[in-house]
Amino acid sequence: MLSRPSDTGHTPFGDIFYSSSPDLIYWGRHRFVMGAVAGNASPWQSTKVGPGPVPIATDEGWLLIYHGVLQTCNGFVYRMGCALLDQDEPWKVKMRSRNYILGPEEAYECVGDVPNVTFPCAALADADTGRICIYYGCADTITGIAFSTVDGLMGHMREDGI
């Protein structure tokens, strides 16, 4: 399981952890996967990060679509990025996007219960075509759908990853 643990229901920090379970009830062996990026290396994910949909199996590892948060003078901005986790040791990050893959631009992503949010919720991947359908929260008000491909996201990370 990938999660962002918290003892109060909402965490001030932003790290993704991997946990395992023998019975899907009790979870342990928590391992750090990745955290927020300090400084200006990748500002869209400088406040906190959190896991999104179940990772997608690829020939190179697990493709994770996650969210990153930037704190601005107008509040938080949630955007989506991607990372490649090791196939056998998924707590190890092989690649990670420097630039986000989707951020709030449309009115329904910028205005709502929580403004300026594109938050990945679920993903469907077609193993034959590599096409990915990403369901995402828009301003915590409605659900949007975005499309990409495994090759497109892998290329995005290779071109300008951290």
Protein Blocks (a to p, Z undefined) as FASTA:
>chain_A
ZZdddfeopafbdcddddddfklmagchiacfbdcdehjllmmlmmbccddddddddfkb
ccdddddddddfkbccdddddddddfklmmbcfbdcfbdfbdcfbfklmgcjbghiacdf
bdcddfknopacddddehhlaccdddddfklmmmmmmmmpZZ
